[in-house]
Amino acid sequence: MSAPQIPTDVPPFHPRRGLRTGHLQTLASQFLARGIRLPVPDERLITVADGVQVLCQCHWQQDRAGALTVVIVHGLEGSSESQYVVGTTAKALAVGMNVVRMNMRNCGRTDHLSPTLYHSGLSSDVGEVVRAIVGQEKLSRIALLGFSMGGNIVLKLAGEWGREAPPEARAVAAVSPALDLAASAAALHLWRNRIYELFFLWNLKRRVRQKARLFAGRYDLARLRRLHSLRDFDDRVTAFYCGFESAEDYYERASASRVIAGISLPALVVHALDDPFIRITPEARQKLLANACIRYVETEHGGHCGFLGPRGDEDDGRWAERAVVEFFRRL
């Protein structure tokens, strides 16, 4: 089977004046006000495993069955309310697409819907959401989009599907994907990235404490002591409670880099070289470049899920969001 035709002319990214460094792009993208108001979503609880439900916020066009449906997956400790999710949703709705904003298990204030934790390898959860919404709504075309952790998850799912992807699946895209988990965890522990690591650790510990309150006897809070890095957390908590032998085993089995050679859907992958903590190894980069189904765009600037460019009359400067929606539209 020949490779699908994919758009190759993604416009170049130029950083906004005063926001040239990766840290500035990363932080500004989170804290600059956007003022986006989305239509009230159709909220659905979808069962993804025994005793586990996830919350999806769905936005439908009038002809929902005929429109392309974009399933968006957020990053670590994000949710369907993350700025990049909301911003991309607005852009996709404006060009006639349906959007399903998916919360990974426990995210978006849904800790009570799952006794288990989420992690970066849960591609099966996204697969179950796709299966459910296609069946419920008789959808004809689906595209997957993930940011950071979500980018790893959707690429992993596409790689696992290989040539056996559902016929409704038409494309996949990832922005700043954490597809080499071990390398990115090591980069997160660098002194210049400690503010990000401490933020993630604080939130992840808080989540485990919340799970312990909701599911008595299931979580040992002593495991949260003396955790100094994300790798420590993944070794003592994620691996222990999610069925991995160690952090190393988790990173190896959950990383999309292991399966991206098998992606057969048209794919767009966007990564900035000045991303503070996401690292794409030379081996993974070679797999991305060698797969004719993947359009890999590597920019000099952009930070982590930032990509803030100049604003115009009808352009909010969120380059990656616009590039992904245009990629899907042209397919």
URTASUL-V759105 format. One record per residue. N is the residue number from 1. RES is the residue in one small letter. SS is DSSP state (2 for helix, 1 for strand, 0 for the rest). PHI is phi in degrees with one decimal (* if undefined). D_CENTER is the distance of its C-alpha to the mean C-alpha in whole Angstrom. Layout:
BEGIN
n=N res=RES ss=SS phi=PHI d_center=D_CENTER
n=N res=RES ss=SS phi=PHI d_center=D_CENTER
END
This chain:
BEGIN
n=1 res=m ss=0 phi=* d_center=29
n=2 res=s ss=0 phi=-76.9 d_center=28
n=3 res=a ss=0 phi=-69.0 d_center=25
n=4 res=p ss=0 phi=-68.3 d_center=23
n=5 res=q ss=0 phi=-77.1 d_center=24
n=6 res=i ss=0 phi=-126.1 d_center=21
n=7 res=p ss=0 phi=-62.1 d_center=21
n=8 res=t ss=0 phi=-116.1 d_center=22
n=9 res=d ss=0 phi=-97.2 d_center=23
n=10 res=v ss=0 phi=-67.1 d_center=20
n=11 res=p ss=0 phi=-63.6 d_center=22
n=12 res=p ss=0 phi=-66.5 d_center=22
n=13 res=f ss=0 phi=-98.4 d_center=20
n=14 res=h ss=0 phi=-121.8 d_center=23
n=15 res=p ss=1 phi=-67.4 d_center=22
n=16 res=r ss=0 phi=-64.3 d_center=24
n=17 res=r ss=0 phi=-54.7 d_center=27
n=18 res=g ss=0 phi=85.5 d_center=27
n=19 res=l ss=0 phi=-128.2 d_center=23
n=20 res=r ss=0 phi=-92.2 d_center=24
n=21 res=t ss=0 phi=-88.5 d_center=22
n=22 res=g ss=2 phi=-62.5 d_center=19
n=23 res=h ss=2 phi=-65.7 d_center=19
n=24 res=l ss=2 phi=-64.3 d_center=21
n=25 res=q ss=2 phi=-61.4 d_center=18
n=26 res=t ss=2 phi=-62.5 d_center=15
n=27 res=l ss=2 phi=-73.3 d_center=18
n=28 res=a ss=2 phi=-63.7 d_center=19
n=29 res=s ss=2 phi=-64.0 d_center=16
n=30 res=q ss=2 phi=-87.1 d_center=15
n=31 res=f ss=2 phi=-107.7 d_center=19
n=32 res=l ss=0 phi=-71.7 d_center=21
n=33 res=a ss=0 phi=-64.9 d_center=21
n=34 res=r ss=0 phi=-120.4 d_center=20
n=35 res=g ss=0 phi=66.8 d_center=22
n=36 res=i ss=0 phi=-86.9 d_center=20
n=37 res=r ss=0 phi=-119.8 d_center=22
n=38 res=l ss=0 phi=-87.4 d_center=20
n=39 res=p ss=0 phi=-60.6 d_center=22
n=40 res=v ss=0 phi=-60.8 d_center=23
n=41 res=p ss=0 phi=-81.0 d_center=20
n=42 res=d ss=1 phi=-86.4 d_center=21
n=43 res=e ss=1 phi=-89.5 d_center=20
n=44 res=r ss=1 phi=-132.7 d_center=20
n=45 res=l ss=1 phi=-98.2 d_center=19
n=46 res=i ss=1 phi=-118.4 d_center=18
n=47 res=t ss=1 phi=-77.7 d_center=20
n=48 res=v ss=1 phi=-111.9 d_center=17
n=49 res=a ss=1 phi=-162.6 d_center=20
n=50 res=d ss=0 phi=-58.9 d_center=23
n=51 res=g ss=0 phi=74.2 d_center=23
n=52 res=v ss=1 phi=-125.9 d_center=20
n=53 res=q ss=1 phi=-122.3 d_center=18
n=54 res=v ss=1 phi=-123.9 d_center=15
n=55 res=l ss=1 phi=-96.1 d_center=16
n=56 res=c ss=1 phi=-116.9 d_center=14
n=57 res=q ss=1 phi=-106.0 d_center=16
n=58 res=c ss=1 phi=-106.2 d_center=17
n=59 res=h ss=1 phi=-123.3 d_center=19
n=60 res=w ss=0 phi=-112.2 d_center=21
n=61 res=q ss=0 phi=-79.3 d_center=23
n=62 res=q ss=0 phi=-59.5 d_center=27
n=63 res=d ss=0 phi=-100.1 d_center=27
n=64 res=r ss=0 phi=-65.8 d_center=24
n=65 res=a ss=0 phi=-68.3 d_center=24
n=66 res=g ss=0 phi=-89.4 d_center=25
n=67 res=a ss=0 phi=-78.2 d_center=22
n=68 res=l ss=1 phi=-66.7 d_center=19
n=69 res=t ss=1 phi=-108.5 d_center=16
n=70 res=v ss=1 phi=-100.8 d_center=13
n=71 res=v ss=1 phi=-95.7 d_center=10
n=72 res=i ss=1 phi=-108.0 d_center=7
n=73 res=v ss=1 phi=-118.0 d_center=4
n=74 res=h ss=0 phi=-79.7 d_center=4
n=75 res=g ss=0 phi=-95.1 d_center=5
n=76 res=l ss=0 phi=-56.4 d_center=8
n=77 res=e ss=0 phi=60.0 d_center=11
n=78 res=g ss=0 phi=-97.0 d_center=9
n=79 res=s ss=0 phi=-165.4 d_center=10
n=80 res=s ss=0 phi=-67.6 d_center=11
n=81 res=e ss=0 phi=-96.5 d_center=13
n=82 res=s ss=0 phi=-59.2 d_center=11
n=83 res=q ss=2 phi=-56.7 d_center=13
n=84 res=y ss=2 phi=-68.3 d_center=10
n=85 res=v ss=2 phi=-69.4 d_center=9
n=86 res=v ss=2 phi=-63.9 d_center=13
n=87 res=g ss=2 phi=-63.2 d_center=14
n=88 res=t ss=2 phi=-68.1 d_center=12
n=89 res=t ss=2 phi=-58.6 d_center=14
n=90 res=a ss=2 phi=-60.1 d_center=17
n=91 res=k ss=2 phi=-68.0 d_center=17
n=92 res=a ss=2 phi=-68.7 d_center=16
n=93 res=l ss=2 phi=-62.2 d_center=19
n=94 res=a ss=2 phi=-65.2 d_center=21
n=95 res=v ss=0 phi=-105.5 d_center=22
n=96 res=g ss=0 phi=93.6 d_center=22
n=97 res=m ss=0 phi=-96.1 d_center=19
n=98 res=n ss=1 phi=-77.3 d_center=18
n=99 res=v ss=1 phi=-136.4 d_center=15
n=100 res=v ss=1 phi=-116.7 d_center=13
n=101 res=r ss=1 phi=-88.9 d_center=11
n=102 res=m ss=1 phi=-94.3 d_center=10
n=103 res=n ss=0 phi=-93.8 d_center=10
n=104 res=m ss=0 phi=-63.3 d_center=10
n=105 res=r ss=0 phi=-51.2 d_center=13
n=106 res=n ss=1 phi=82.0 d_center=15
n=107 res=c ss=0 phi=-88.6 d_center=13
n=108 res=g ss=0 phi=66.6 d_center=14
n=109 res=r ss=0 phi=62.3 d_center=18
n=110 res=t ss=1 phi=-122.4 d_center=18
n=111 res=d ss=2 phi=-54.9 d_center=19
n=112 res=h ss=2 phi=-72.6 d_center=22
n=113 res=l ss=2 phi=-90.8 d_center=21
n=114 res=s ss=0 phi=-152.2 d_center=20
n=115 res=p ss=0 phi=-76.7 d_center=22
n=116 res=t ss=0 phi=-101.7 d_center=19
n=117 res=l ss=0 phi=-89.6 d_center=17
n=118 res=y ss=0 phi=-95.3 d_center=13
n=119 res=h ss=0 phi=-155.8 d_center=12
n=120 res=s ss=0 phi=-75.6 d_center=9
n=121 res=g ss=0 phi=-106.9 d_center=11
n=122 res=l ss=0 phi=-81.2 d_center=11
n=123 res=s ss=2 phi=-64.0 d_center=11
n=124 res=s ss=2 phi=-63.3 d_center=14
n=125 res=d ss=2 phi=-63.8 d_center=13
n=126 res=v ss=2 phi=-66.4 d_center=11
n=127 res=g ss=2 phi=-59.6 d_center=14
n=128 res=e ss=2 phi=-68.2 d_center=16
n=129 res=v ss=2 phi=-63.7 d_center=14
n=130 res=v ss=2 phi=-59.2 d_center=15
n=131 res=r ss=2 phi=-59.5 d_center=18
n=132 res=a ss=2 phi=-68.3 d_center=19
n=133 res=i ss=2 phi=-72.5 d_center=19
n=134 res=v ss=2 phi=-63.0 d_center=20
n=135 res=g ss=2 phi=-68.6 d_center=23
n=136 res=q ss=2 phi=-70.0 d_center=24
n=137 res=e ss=2 phi=-109.8 d_center=24
n=138 res=k ss=0 phi=55.3 d_center=25
n=139 res=l ss=0 phi=-71.6 d_center=22
n=140 res=s ss=0 phi=-101.0 d_center=23
n=141 res=r ss=1 phi=-143.9 d_center=20
n=142 res=i ss=1 phi=-127.0 d_center=16
n=143 res=a ss=1 phi=-127.9 d_center=13
n=144 res=l ss=1 phi=-109.0 d_center=9
n=145 res=l ss=1 phi=-138.0 d_center=7
n=146 res=g ss=1 phi=-134.4 d_center=3
n=147 res=f ss=1 phi=-114.9 d_center=3
n=148 res=s ss=0 phi=56.6 d_center=5
n=149 res=m ss=2 phi=-55.1 d_center=5
n=150 res=g ss=2 phi=-61.5 d_center=2
n=151 res=g ss=2 phi=-64.0 d_center=4
n=152 res=n ss=2 phi=-60.7 d_center=6
n=153 res=i ss=2 phi=-65.6 d_center=6
n=154 res=v ss=2 phi=-71.5 d_center=7
n=155 res=l ss=2 phi=-67.4 d_center=9
n=156 res=k ss=2 phi=-61.8 d_center=11
n=157 res=l ss=2 phi=-63.1 d_center=12
n=158 res=a ss=2 phi=-62.2 d_center=13
n=159 res=g ss=2 phi=-67.0 d_center=15
n=160 res=e ss=2 phi=-68.1 d_center=16
n=161 res=w ss=2 phi=-63.0 d_center=17
n=162 res=g ss=2 phi=56.4 d_center=19
n=163 res=r ss=2 phi=-85.0 d_center=22
n=164 res=e ss=2 phi=-103.7 d_center=22
n=165 res=a ss=0 phi=-61.7 d_center=19
n=166 res=p ss=0 phi=-55.6 d_center=20
n=167 res=p ss=0 phi=-61.8 d_center=22
n=168 res=e ss=0 phi=-76.2 d_center=20
n=169 res=a ss=1 phi=-73.5 d_center=17
n=170 res=r ss=1 phi=-114.1 d_center=18
n=171 res=a ss=1 phi=-166.5 d_center=15
n=172 res=v ss=1 phi=-144.4 d_center=11
n=173 res=a ss=1 phi=-142.5 d_center=9
n=174 res=a ss=1 phi=-141.2 d_center=7
n=175 res=v ss=1 phi=-113.6 d_center=7
n=176 res=s ss=0 phi=51.4 d_center=8
n=177 res=p ss=0 phi=-72.6 d_center=7
n=178 res=a ss=0 phi=-87.5 d_center=8
n=179 res=l ss=0 phi=-85.5 d_center=10
n=180 res=d ss=0 phi=-121.0 d_center=14
n=181 res=l ss=2 phi=-65.2 d_center=13
n=182 res=a ss=2 phi=-64.9 d_center=17
n=183 res=a ss=2 phi=-63.5 d_center=17
n=184 res=s ss=2 phi=-72.6 d_center=15
n=185 res=a ss=2 phi=-64.3 d_center=16
n=186 res=a ss=2 phi=-66.7 d_center=19
n=187 res=a ss=2 phi=-66.8 d_center=19
n=188 res=l ss=2 phi=-64.7 d_center=17
n=189 res=h ss=0 phi=-86.9 d_center=21
n=190 res=l ss=0 phi=-62.7 d_center=23
n=191 res=w ss=2 phi=-57.0 d_center=25
n=192 res=r ss=2 phi=-72.1 d_center=24
n=193 res=n ss=2 phi=-111.2 d_center=20
n=194 res=r ss=2 phi=-62.0 d_center=22
n=195 res=i ss=2 phi=-62.0 d_center=21
n=196 res=y ss=2 phi=-69.6 d_center=17
n=197 res=e ss=2 phi=-62.7 d_center=18
n=198 res=l ss=2 phi=-63.9 d_center=20
n=199 res=f ss=2 phi=-61.5 d_center=18
n=200 res=f ss=2 phi=-62.9 d_center=15
n=201 res=l ss=2 phi=-61.5 d_center=19
n=202 res=w ss=2 phi=-60.8 d_center=20
n=203 res=n ss=2 phi=-69.6 d_center=18
n=204 res=l ss=2 phi=-67.1 d_center=17
n=205 res=k ss=2 phi=-64.1 d_center=21
n=206 res=r ss=2 phi=-60.2 d_center=21
n=207 res=r ss=2 phi=-65.2 d_center=19
n=208 res=v ss=2 phi=-63.7 d_center=21
n=209 res=r ss=2 phi=-62.6 d_center=24
n=210 res=q ss=2 phi=-63.9 d_center=23
n=211 res=k ss=2 phi=-63.7 d_center=23
n=212 res=a ss=2 phi=-64.9 d_center=26
n=213 res=r ss=2 phi=-69.1 d_center=28
n=214 res=l ss=2 phi=-78.6 d_center=26
n=215 res=f ss=0 phi=-125.8 d_center=27
n=216 res=a ss=0 phi=-57.9 d_center=30
n=217 res=g ss=0 phi=84.4 d_center=31
n=218 res=r ss=0 phi=-88.0 d_center=28
n=219 res=y ss=0 phi=-120.9 d_center=26
n=220 res=d ss=0 phi=-96.7 d_center=29
n=221 res=l ss=2 phi=-69.1 d_center=28
n=222 res=a ss=2 phi=-63.4 d_center=30
n=223 res=r ss=2 phi=-69.8 d_center=27
n=224 res=l ss=2 phi=-86.5 d_center=26
n=225 res=r ss=0 phi=-77.5 d_center=29
n=226 res=r ss=0 phi=55.5 d_center=29
n=227 res=l ss=0 phi=-98.8 d_center=25
n=228 res=h ss=0 phi=-110.7 d_center=25
n=229 res=s ss=0 phi=-150.9 d_center=21
n=230 res=l ss=2 phi=-63.9 d_center=18
n=231 res=r ss=2 phi=-61.5 d_center=20
n=232 res=d ss=2 phi=-57.8 d_center=22
n=233 res=f ss=2 phi=-61.3 d_center=20
n=234 res=d ss=2 phi=-65.9 d_center=18
n=235 res=d ss=2 phi=-75.2 d_center=22
n=236 res=r ss=2 phi=-93.6 d_center=24
n=237 res=v ss=2 phi=-118.0 d_center=21
n=238 res=t ss=2 phi=-57.1 d_center=18
n=239 res=a ss=2 phi=-61.5 d_center=20
n=240 res=f ss=2 phi=-63.1 d_center=23
n=241 res=y ss=2 phi=-91.5 d_center=22
n=242 res=c ss=2 phi=-116.0 d_center=19
n=243 res=g ss=0 phi=88.1 d_center=22
n=244 res=f ss=0 phi=-110.0 d_center=21
n=245 res=e ss=0 phi=-76.3 d_center=24
n=246 res=s ss=0 phi=-166.8 d_center=23
n=247 res=a ss=2 phi=-60.1 d_center=20
n=248 res=e ss=2 phi=-63.0 d_center=21
n=249 res=d ss=2 phi=-64.4 d_center=21
n=250 res=y ss=2 phi=-60.2 d_center=18
n=251 res=y ss=2 phi=-61.7 d_center=16
n=252 res=e ss=2 phi=-67.7 d_center=18
n=253 res=r ss=2 phi=-77.9 d_center=17
n=254 res=a ss=2 phi=-95.0 d_center=13
n=255 res=s ss=0 phi=-77.3 d_center=13
n=256 res=a ss=2 phi=-66.3 d_center=12
n=257 res=s ss=2 phi=-57.1 d_center=14
n=258 res=r ss=2 phi=-68.6 d_center=17
n=259 res=v ss=0 phi=-126.8 d_center=16
n=260 res=i ss=2 phi=-65.7 d_center=15
n=261 res=a ss=2 phi=-63.0 d_center=19
n=262 res=g ss=2 phi=-88.8 d_center=19
n=263 res=i ss=0 phi=-64.7 d_center=17
n=264 res=s ss=0 phi=-120.5 d_center=19
n=265 res=l ss=0 phi=-83.9 d_center=17
n=266 res=p ss=1 phi=-57.9 d_center=17
n=267 res=a ss=1 phi=-134.3 d_center=14
n=268 res=l ss=1 phi=-121.7 d_center=13
n=269 res=v ss=1 phi=-124.6 d_center=11
n=270 res=v ss=1 phi=-117.6 d_center=12
n=271 res=h ss=1 phi=-143.8 d_center=13
n=272 res=a ss=1 phi=-99.6 d_center=15
n=273 res=l ss=0 phi=-66.1 d_center=18
n=274 res=d ss=0 phi=-98.7 d_center=19
n=275 res=d ss=0 phi=-57.1 d_center=15
n=276 res=p ss=0 phi=-59.4 d_center=17
n=277 res=f ss=0 phi=-135.9 d_center=15
n=278 res=i ss=0 phi=-88.0 d_center=13
n=279 res=r ss=0 phi=-118.1 d_center=15
n=280 res=i ss=0 phi=-110.4 d_center=15
n=281 res=t ss=0 phi=-69.1 d_center=19
n=282 res=p ss=2 phi=-56.6 d_center=21
n=283 res=e ss=2 phi=-65.5 d_center=21
n=284 res=a ss=2 phi=-68.3 d_center=18
n=285 res=r ss=2 phi=-60.6 d_center=18
n=286 res=q ss=2 phi=-65.1 d_center=21
n=287 res=k ss=2 phi=-64.8 d_center=20
n=288 res=l ss=2 phi=-62.6 d_center=17
n=289 res=l ss=2 phi=-72.3 d_center=20
n=290 res=a ss=2 phi=-82.1 d_center=23
n=291 res=n ss=0 phi=-88.0 d_center=21
n=292 res=a ss=0 phi=-67.8 d_center=22
n=293 res=c ss=0 phi=-83.3 d_center=19
n=294 res=i ss=1 phi=-106.6 d_center=17
n=295 res=r ss=1 phi=-100.1 d_center=17
n=296 res=y ss=1 phi=-98.8 d_center=16
n=297 res=v ss=1 phi=-114.7 d_center=17
n=298 res=e ss=1 phi=-115.4 d_center=17
n=299 res=t ss=1 phi=-104.2 d_center=19
n=300 res=e ss=0 phi=-71.3 d_center=21
n=301 res=h ss=0 phi=-121.4 d_center=20
n=302 res=g ss=0 phi=140.1 d_center=16
n=303 res=g ss=0 phi=63.8 d_center=15
n=304 res=h ss=0 phi=-102.3 d_center=12
n=305 res=c ss=0 phi=53.3 d_center=10
n=306 res=g ss=0 phi=-98.7 d_center=14
n=307 res=f ss=0 phi=55.7 d_center=15
n=308 res=l ss=1 phi=-86.4 d_center=18
n=309 res=g ss=1 phi=-106.8 d_center=21
n=310 res=p ss=0 phi=-61.8 d_center=24
n=311 res=r ss=0 phi=-91.0 d_center=25
n=312 res=g ss=1 phi=-132.9 d_center=27
n=313 res=d ss=0 phi=-59.1 d_center=29
n=314 res=e ss=0 phi=-122.6 d_center=26
n=315 res=d ss=1 phi=-136.9 d_center=23
n=316 res=d ss=0 phi=-82.5 d_center=21
n=317 res=g ss=0 phi=82.2 d_center=20
n=318 res=r ss=1 phi=-85.6 d_center=17
n=319 res=w ss=2 phi=-61.3 d_center=17
n=320 res=a ss=2 phi=-66.3 d_center=13
n=321 res=e ss=2 phi=-60.7 d_center=13
n=322 res=r ss=2 phi=-68.1 d_center=16
n=323 res=a ss=2 phi=-63.9 d_center=16
n=324 res=v ss=2 phi=-66.6 d_center=13
n=325 res=v ss=2 phi=-62.3 d_center=15
n=326 res=e ss=2 phi=-66.2 d_center=18
n=327 res=f ss=2 phi=-59.4 d_center=17
n=328 res=f ss=2 phi=-65.5 d_center=16
n=329 res=r ss=2 phi=-61.1 d_center=20
n=330 res=r ss=2 phi=-74.2 d_center=22
n=331 res=l ss=0 phi=-81.6 d_center=21
END
